[in-house]
Amino acid sequence: MKFSATTIVAFAGLAAAAPTKRQSGPTDADILNYALTLEHLEDTFYREGLANFTQADFEAAGYDETFYGNLKRISSDESTHVSFLTGALKAAGATPVEACQYAFGVTDVNTFLVTASVLEGVGVSAYLGAAADIMSKTYLTAAGSILTVEARHSSYIRASLKQTPYPQPFDTPLSINSVYTLAAQFIISCPSTNPALPVKAFPVLAASSSDMSIKKGSTVMLSTPGYMLKAENDAPVYGAFITVTGPIIVNATMVEGGYEVVVPEGVNGQSYVVLTGCADAVNDNTVAAGPAIVEAS
């Protein structure tokens, strides 16, 4: 089912790519550069945050010296990931992407940590989702070793925010385009010399709720800022919560500014929801907007 939107998030500045190893889909070089794009974002985020907020700032917000030291270790890990992926791409004869310009919207220690938790969670979902497309066993092992570290980062920061470190028995994989949609919201511009990646951003979706703690049965507002989605022939629109075992699809009710959905059973921790016109499956051809991030308890 096709959808139209008056505004679509677009991101230009990546141009393109290494020789393919398969007849369709991204190459290993594409996937490594996609991962490097995310690692540049995380690396810059931590370096900027730790430059803007001192240990004293963290202590004033209730976080001790040990926690601050561990954040510096996380920052170092992200820098190492950038160096590793850059070296791997150069060794393979591919051009690695450079860092972009970003806007993170961080105003204090708490917003820094909330954003850090979101980025680490998205990083886990990104590596997990890309794993199936990596052809090289060597690259797959390397990506897996980064994935496990990102998961540790995520758990540590979630615990610091008094959230469950491991809220469900399975992490959620996201497609390259879904991850890019989330990452592009932090990106202002990228160097024109960066190789292009086979990615696109879906229209932005933002989640909010009047419930202090979102859980099964909570009503969540999915805002579509700047546009309204319109299904052809006024066909129904659905909210699809992404899980490793398949999407959990619920009805989406149109309201002023977007749609409302009710959180179903089986959604916990940092979760992702998209709008779609398909009641049976969710893929890059059926996503109308999103994903939005929903933190469910």
C-alpha positions as a Markdown table, in Angstrom:
| # | Residue | x | y | z |
|---|---|---|---|---|
| 1 | Met | 0.0 | 0.0 | 0.0 |
| 2 | Lys | 1.4 | 3.4 | -0.9 |
| 3 | Phe | 1.4 | 6.5 | 1.3 |
| 4 | Ser | 2.0 | 10.1 | 0.6 |
| 5 | Ala | 3.5 | 12.8 | 2.8 |
| 6 | Thr | 4.0 | 16.5 | 2.3 |
| 7 | Thr | 7.4 | 16.3 | 4.0 |
| 8 | Ile | 9.9 | 13.5 | 4.0 |
| 9 | Val | 13.1 | 13.4 | 6.0 |
| 10 | Ala | 15.9 | 13.4 | 3.5 |
| 11 | Phe | 19.7 | 13.2 | 4.0 |
| 12 | Ala | 22.1 | 14.1 | 1.3 |
| 13 | Gly | 25.8 | 13.9 | 1.3 |
| 14 | Leu | 26.8 | 10.3 | 1.1 |
| 15 | Ala | 27.9 | 9.2 | -2.5 |
| 16 | Ala | 28.9 | 5.7 | -3.5 |
| 17 | Ala | 30.2 | 2.7 | -3.0 |
| 18 | Ala | 32.5 | -0.4 | -3.2 |
| 19 | Pro | 32.2 | -3.4 | -5.5 |
| 20 | Thr | 29.4 | -5.7 | -4.8 |
| 21 | Lys | 29.7 | -9.3 | -3.6 |
| 22 | Arg | 26.0 | -10.1 | -4.1 |
| 23 | Gln | 23.5 | -9.5 | -6.8 |
| 24 | Ser | 21.4 | -7.3 | -4.6 |
| 25 | Gly | 21.6 | -5.6 | -1.3 |
| 26 | Pro | 24.5 | -3.8 | 0.4 |
| 27 | Thr | 28.1 | -4.8 | 0.0 |
| 28 | Asp | 30.3 | -5.6 | 3.1 |
| 29 | Ala | 32.0 | -2.2 | 2.4 |
| 30 | Asp | 28.6 | -0.5 | 2.5 |
| 31 | Ile | 27.8 | -2.2 | 5.8 |
| 32 | Leu | 31.1 | -1.3 | 7.4 |
| 33 | Asn | 30.7 | 2.3 | 6.3 |
| 34 | Tyr | 27.1 | 2.3 | 7.7 |
| 35 | Ala | 28.5 | 1.1 | 11.0 |
| 36 | Leu | 31.3 | 3.7 | 10.8 |
| 37 | Thr | 28.6 | 6.4 | 10.3 |
| 38 | Leu | 27.0 | 5.3 | 13.5 |
| 39 | Glu | 30.3 | 5.0 | 15.4 |
| 40 | His | 31.3 | 8.5 | 14.3 |
| 41 | Leu | 28.0 | 9.8 | 15.7 |
| 42 | Glu | 28.6 | 8.0 | 19.0 |
| 43 | Asp | 32.2 | 9.0 | 19.2 |
| 44 | Thr | 31.4 | 12.7 | 18.7 |
| 45 | Phe | 28.5 | 12.5 | 21.1 |
| 46 | Tyr | 30.7 | 11.3 | 24.0 |
| 47 | Arg | 33.6 | 13.5 | 23.3 |
| 48 | Glu | 31.4 | 16.6 | 23.1 |
| 49 | Gly | 29.5 | 15.6 | 26.2 |
| 50 | Leu | 32.5 | 14.9 | 28.3 |
| 51 | Ala | 34.0 | 18.2 | 27.1 |
| 52 | Asn | 30.9 | 20.1 | 28.1 |
| 53 | Phe | 30.2 | 18.4 | 31.4 |
| 54 | Thr | 32.9 | 18.0 | 34.0 |
| 55 | Gln | 33.2 | 15.3 | 36.7 |
| 56 | Ala | 31.8 | 18.0 | 39.1 |
| 57 | Asp | 28.8 | 18.4 | 36.9 |
| 58 | Phe | 28.1 | 14.7 | 37.1 |
| 59 | Glu | 28.6 | 14.6 | 40.8 |
| 60 | Ala | 26.1 | 17.5 | 41.2 |
| 61 | Ala | 23.6 | 15.4 | 39.3 |
| 62 | Gly | 24.1 | 12.4 | 41.6 |
| 63 | Tyr | 26.8 | 10.4 | 39.7 |
| 64 | Asp | 30.1 | 9.5 | 41.4 |
| 65 | Glu | 33.7 | 9.5 | 40.2 |
| 66 | Thr | 33.6 | 5.9 | 39.2 |
| 67 | Phe | 30.6 | 6.4 | 36.9 |
| 68 | Tyr | 32.3 | 9.4 | 35.3 |
| 69 | Gly | 35.5 | 7.3 | 34.7 |
| 70 | Asn | 33.4 | 4.6 | 33.1 |
| 71 | Leu | 31.8 | 7.1 | 30.8 |
| 72 | Lys | 35.3 | 8.1 | 29.7 |
| 73 | Arg | 36.0 | 4.4 | 29.0 |
| 74 | Ile | 32.8 | 4.2 | 26.9 |
| 75 | Ser | 34.0 | 7.3 | 25.0 |
| 76 | Ser | 37.4 | 5.6 | 24.4 |
| 77 | Asp | 35.6 | 2.4 | 23.1 |
| 78 | Glu | 33.7 | 4.5 | 20.6 |
| 79 | Ser | 36.9 | 6.2 | 19.4 |
| 80 | Thr | 38.5 | 2.7 | 19.0 |
| 81 | His | 35.5 | 1.4 | 17.0 |
| 82 | Val | 36.0 | 4.4 | 14.6 |
| 83 | Ser | 39.7 | 3.7 | 14.2 |
| 84 | Phe | 39.1 | -0.1 | 13.8 |
| 85 | Leu | 36.3 | 0.3 | 11.1 |
| 86 | Thr | 38.3 | 3.0 | 9.3 |
| 87 | Gly | 41.4 | 0.7 | 9.2 |
| 88 | Ala | 39.3 | -2.2 | 8.0 |
| 89 | Leu | 37.8 | -0.2 | 5.1 |
| 90 | Lys | 41.1 | 1.1 | 4.0 |
| 91 | Ala | 42.6 | -2.4 | 4.1 |
| 92 | Ala | 39.8 | -3.6 | 1.9 |
| 93 | Gly | 40.5 | -0.8 | -0.6 |
| 94 | Ala | 37.3 | 1.1 | 0.3 |
| 95 | Thr | 37.0 | 4.8 | 1.2 |
| 96 | Pro | 35.8 | 5.3 | 4.8 |
| 97 | Val | 33.2 | 7.9 | 5.6 |
| 98 | Glu | 34.3 | 10.9 | 7.7 |
| 99 | Ala | 32.5 | 12.3 | 10.7 |
| 100 | Cys | 29.5 | 14.6 | 10.0 |
| 101 | Gln | 28.2 | 17.7 | 11.9 |
| 102 | Tyr | 25.7 | 16.9 | 14.5 |
| 103 | Ala | 23.1 | 18.4 | 16.8 |
| 104 | Phe | 22.3 | 16.3 | 19.9 |
| 105 | Gly | 20.0 | 18.7 | 21.8 |
| 106 | Val | 21.8 | 17.9 | 25.1 |
| 107 | Thr | 21.4 | 20.6 | 27.7 |
| 108 | Asp | 22.5 | 19.0 | 31.0 |
| 109 | Val | 23.9 | 15.8 | 32.5 |
| 110 | Asn | 20.5 | 14.0 | 32.5 |
| 111 | Thr | 19.6 | 14.8 | 28.9 |
| 112 | Phe | 23.2 | 13.6 | 28.0 |
| 113 | Leu | 22.6 | 10.3 | 29.7 |
| 114 | Val | 19.1 | 9.8 | 28.3 |
| 115 | Thr | 20.5 | 10.4 | 24.8 |
| 116 | Ala | 23.5 | 8.2 | 25.4 |
| 117 | Ser | 21.0 | 5.4 | 26.4 |
| 118 | Val | 19.1 | 5.9 | 23.2 |
| 119 | Leu | 22.2 | 5.9 | 21.0 |
| 120 | Glu | 23.6 | 2.8 | 22.6 |
| 121 | Gly | 20.3 | 1.0 | 22.2 |
| 122 | Val | 20.0 | 1.9 | 18.6 |
| 123 | Gly | 23.6 | 0.8 | 18.1 |
| 124 | Val | 22.8 | -2.7 | 19.4 |
| 125 | Ser | 19.8 | -2.9 | 17.1 |
| 126 | Ala | 21.8 | -1.6 | 14.2 |
| 127 | Tyr | 24.6 | -4.3 | 14.4 |
| 128 | Leu | 22.0 | -7.0 | 15.1 |
| 129 | Gly | 20.0 | -6.0 | 12.1 |
| 130 | Ala | 23.0 | -5.8 | 9.8 |
| 131 | Ala | 24.5 | -9.1 | 10.8 |
| 132 | Ala | 22.5 | -11.1 | 8.3 |
| 133 | Asp | 23.7 | -9.1 | 5.4 |
| 134 | Ile | 27.5 | -9.4 | 6.1 |
| 135 | Met | 29.1 | -12.0 | 3.7 |
| 136 | Ser | 32.6 | -12.1 | 5.2 |
| 137 | Lys | 32.9 | -14.3 | 8.3 |
| 138 | Thr | 35.8 | -12.1 | 9.4 |
| 139 | Tyr | 33.7 | -8.9 | 9.2 |
| 140 | Leu | 30.8 | -10.7 | 10.9 |
| 141 | Thr | 33.0 | -11.7 | 13.8 |
| 142 | Ala | 34.3 | -8.2 | 14.1 |
| 143 | Ala | 30.8 | -6.7 | 14.0 |
| 144 | Gly | 29.7 | -9.2 | 16.6 |
| 145 | Ser | 32.5 | -8.2 | 18.9 |
| 146 | Ile | 31.4 | -4.5 | 18.7 |
| 147 | Leu | 27.8 | -5.5 | 19.2 |
| 148 | Thr | 28.5 | -7.2 | 22.5 |
| 149 | Val | 30.4 | -4.2 | 23.8 |
| 150 | Glu | 27.6 | -1.8 | 22.7 |
| 151 | Ala | 25.2 | -4.0 | 24.6 |
| 152 | Arg | 27.3 | -3.7 | 27.7 |
| 153 | His | 27.4 | 0.1 | 27.3 |
| 154 | Ser | 23.6 | 0.1 | 26.9 |
| 155 | Ser | 23.0 | -2.0 | 30.0 |
| 156 | Tyr | 25.4 | 0.1 | 32.1 |
| 157 | Ile | 23.8 | 3.4 | 31.2 |
| 158 | Arg | 20.3 | 2.0 | 31.5 |
| 159 | Ala | 21.1 | 0.9 | 35.1 |
| 160 | Ser | 22.4 | 4.4 | 35.9 |
| 161 | Leu | 19.0 | 5.8 | 34.8 |
| 162 | Lys | 17.2 | 3.3 | 37.1 |
| 163 | Gln | 16.0 | 1.4 | 34.1 |
| 164 | Thr | 16.1 | -2.4 | 33.7 |
| 165 | Pro | 19.5 | -3.2 | 32.2 |
| 166 | Tyr | 18.2 | -6.1 | 30.2 |
| 167 | Pro | 14.4 | -5.6 | 29.9 |
| 168 | Gln | 13.7 | -8.5 | 27.6 |
| 169 | Pro | 15.3 | -11.9 | 26.7 |
| 170 | Phe | 15.9 | -10.8 | 23.0 |
| 171 | Asp | 17.3 | -7.6 | 21.6 |
| 172 | Thr | 15.5 | -6.0 | 18.6 |
| 173 | Pro | 17.1 | -5.9 | 15.2 |
| 174 | Leu | 16.4 | -2.9 | 13.0 |
| 175 | Ser | 16.8 | -2.5 | 9.2 |
| 176 | Ile | 19.5 | -0.3 | 7.9 |
| 177 | Asn | 16.9 | 2.3 | 6.7 |
| 178 | Ser | 15.2 | 2.3 | 10.1 |
| 179 | Val | 18.4 | 2.9 | 11.9 |
| 180 | Tyr | 19.4 | 5.6 | 9.5 |
| 181 | Thr | 16.0 | 7.3 | 10.1 |
| 182 | Leu | 16.8 | 7.5 | 13.8 |
| 183 | Ala | 20.5 | 8.6 | 13.2 |
| 184 | Ala | 19.7 | 11.2 | 10.6 |
| 185 | Gln | 17.7 | 13.2 | 13.2 |
| 186 | Phe | 21.0 | 14.1 | 14.8 |
| 187 | Ile | 22.9 | 14.8 | 11.6 |
| 188 | Ile | 23.2 | 18.4 | 10.2 |
| 189 | Ser | 25.4 | 17.7 | 7.3 |
| 190 | Cys | 28.2 | 15.4 | 6.1 |
| 191 | Pro | 31.3 | 15.9 | 4.0 |
| 192 | Ser | 30.5 | 15.9 | 0.2 |
| 193 | Thr | 33.5 | 13.6 | -0.3 |
| 194 | Asn | 31.9 | 10.8 | 1.8 |
| 195 | Pro | 31.0 | 7.7 | -0.2 |
| 196 | Ala | 27.3 | 7.3 | -0.7 |
| 197 | Leu | 25.5 | 4.6 | 1.2 |
| 198 | Pro | 22.4 | 2.7 | 0.0 |
| 199 | Val | 20.2 | 4.1 | 2.7 |
| 200 | Lys | 17.1 | 6.3 | 2.9 |
| 201 | Ala | 15.3 | 8.0 | 5.8 |
| 202 | Phe | 11.6 | 7.4 | 6.4 |
| 203 | Pro | 9.4 | 10.3 | 7.6 |
| 204 | Val | 10.1 | 11.1 | 11.3 |
| 205 | Leu | 7.9 | 9.8 | 14.0 |
| 206 | Ala | 7.9 | 10.9 | 17.6 |
| 207 | Ala | 6.3 | 9.0 | 20.5 |
| 208 | Ser | 4.8 | 10.5 | 23.7 |
| 209 | Ser | 2.4 | 9.5 | 26.4 |
| 210 | Ser | 0.6 | 11.0 | 29.3 |
| 211 | Asp | 1.5 | 8.0 | 31.4 |
| 212 | Met | 4.6 | 8.5 | 33.6 |
| 213 | Ser | 5.6 | 4.9 | 32.9 |
| 214 | Ile | 4.7 | 3.4 | 29.6 |
| 215 | Lys | 3.6 | -0.2 | 29.8 |
| 216 | Lys | 1.2 | -2.7 | 28.3 |
| 217 | Gly | -2.2 | -0.9 | 27.8 |
| 218 | Ser | -0.7 | 2.6 | 27.7 |
| 219 | Thr | -1.8 | 4.9 | 25.0 |
| 220 | Val | 1.0 | 6.4 | 23.0 |
| 221 | Met | 0.8 | 9.4 | 20.7 |
| 222 | Leu | 2.8 | 9.0 | 17.5 |
| 223 | Ser | 3.4 | 12.5 | 16.1 |
| 224 | Thr | 4.1 | 13.1 | 12.5 |
| 225 | Pro | 5.6 | 16.6 | 12.7 |
| 226 | Gly | 5.2 | 18.7 | 9.6 |
| 227 | Tyr | 3.0 | 16.3 | 7.6 |
| 228 | Met | 0.1 | 14.0 | 7.8 |
| 229 | Leu | 0.2 | 10.5 | 6.3 |
| 230 | Lys | -2.8 | 9.7 | 4.1 |
| 231 | Ala | -3.6 | 6.1 | 3.2 |
| 232 | Glu | -5.0 | 5.6 | -0.3 |
| 233 | Asn | -8.8 | 5.1 | -0.4 |
| 234 | Asp | -8.8 | 5.9 | 3.4 |
| 235 | Ala | -7.5 | 2.4 | 4.1 |
| 236 | Pro | -6.6 | 1.7 | 7.8 |
| 237 | Val | -3.2 | 2.6 | 9.3 |
| 238 | Tyr | -1.5 | 0.4 | 11.8 |
| 239 | Gly | 1.2 | 0.8 | 14.4 |
| 240 | Ala | 3.8 | -2.0 | 14.3 |
| 241 | Phe | 6.0 | -2.7 | 17.3 |
| 242 | Ile | 9.2 | -4.3 | 16.0 |
| 243 | Thr | 10.4 | -7.5 | 17.8 |
| 244 | Val | 12.9 | -10.2 | 16.9 |
| 245 | Thr | 10.0 | -12.7 | 16.5 |
| 246 | Gly | 8.1 | -10.4 | 14.1 |
| 247 | Pro | 6.1 | -7.2 | 14.4 |
| 248 | Ile | 3.3 | -6.8 | 16.8 |
| 249 | Ile | 0.7 | -4.9 | 14.8 |
| 250 | Val | -2.0 | -2.8 | 16.5 |
| 251 | Asn | -4.7 | -0.4 | 15.2 |
| 252 | Ala | -3.6 | 3.3 | 14.9 |
| 253 | Thr | -6.3 | 5.9 | 15.4 |
| 254 | Met | -5.9 | 9.2 | 13.6 |
| 255 | Val | -5.9 | 12.2 | 16.0 |
| 256 | Glu | -4.9 | 15.8 | 15.6 |
| 257 | Gly | -1.1 | 15.8 | 14.9 |
| 258 | Gly | -0.7 | 12.1 | 14.3 |
| 259 | Tyr | -2.0 | 8.7 | 15.5 |
| 260 | Glu | -2.6 | 6.9 | 18.8 |
| 261 | Val | -1.7 | 3.3 | 19.5 |
| 262 | Val | -2.1 | 1.1 | 22.6 |
| 263 | Val | 1.1 | -0.7 | 23.7 |
| 264 | Pro | 0.6 | -4.4 | 23.4 |
| 265 | Glu | 1.9 | -7.2 | 25.5 |
| 266 | Gly | 5.5 | -8.2 | 24.8 |
| 267 | Val | 7.0 | -4.7 | 24.4 |
| 268 | Asn | 9.6 | -3.9 | 27.0 |
| 269 | Gly | 12.6 | -1.6 | 27.3 |
| 270 | Gln | 13.8 | 0.5 | 24.4 |
| 271 | Ser | 11.3 | -0.5 | 21.7 |
| 272 | Tyr | 10.5 | 0.7 | 18.2 |
| 273 | Val | 7.2 | 1.4 | 16.5 |
| 274 | Val | 6.5 | 2.3 | 12.9 |
| 275 | Leu | 3.3 | 3.4 | 11.1 |
| 276 | Thr | 2.3 | 1.1 | 8.2 |
| 277 | Gly | -0.7 | 0.4 | 6.0 |
| 278 | Cys | 0.1 | -3.3 | 6.0 |
| 279 | Ala | -1.6 | -5.5 | 8.6 |
| 280 | Asp | 0.5 | -8.6 | 7.8 |
| 281 | Ala | 4.2 | -7.6 | 7.5 |
| 282 | Val | 6.7 | -4.8 | 8.1 |
| 283 | Asn | 9.5 | -4.1 | 5.7 |
| 284 | Asp | 11.1 | -1.1 | 4.0 |
| 285 | Asn | 8.4 | -1.2 | 1.3 |
| 286 | Thr | 5.5 | -1.0 | 3.8 |
| 287 | Val | 6.9 | 1.5 | 6.4 |
| 288 | Ala | 5.1 | 4.8 | 6.2 |
| 289 | Ala | 6.9 | 6.6 | 9.0 |
| 290 | Gly | 9.2 | 5.9 | 11.8 |
| 291 | Pro | 10.5 | 4.2 | 13.8 |
| 292 | Ala | 9.7 | 6.1 | 16.9 |
| 293 | Ile | 11.4 | 5.0 | 20.2 |
| 294 | Val | 9.1 | 3.9 | 23.1 |
| 295 | Glu | 10.7 | 3.1 | 26.5 |
| 296 | Ala | 8.3 | 0.6 | 28.0 |
| 297 | Ser | 8.5 | -1.0 | 31.5 |
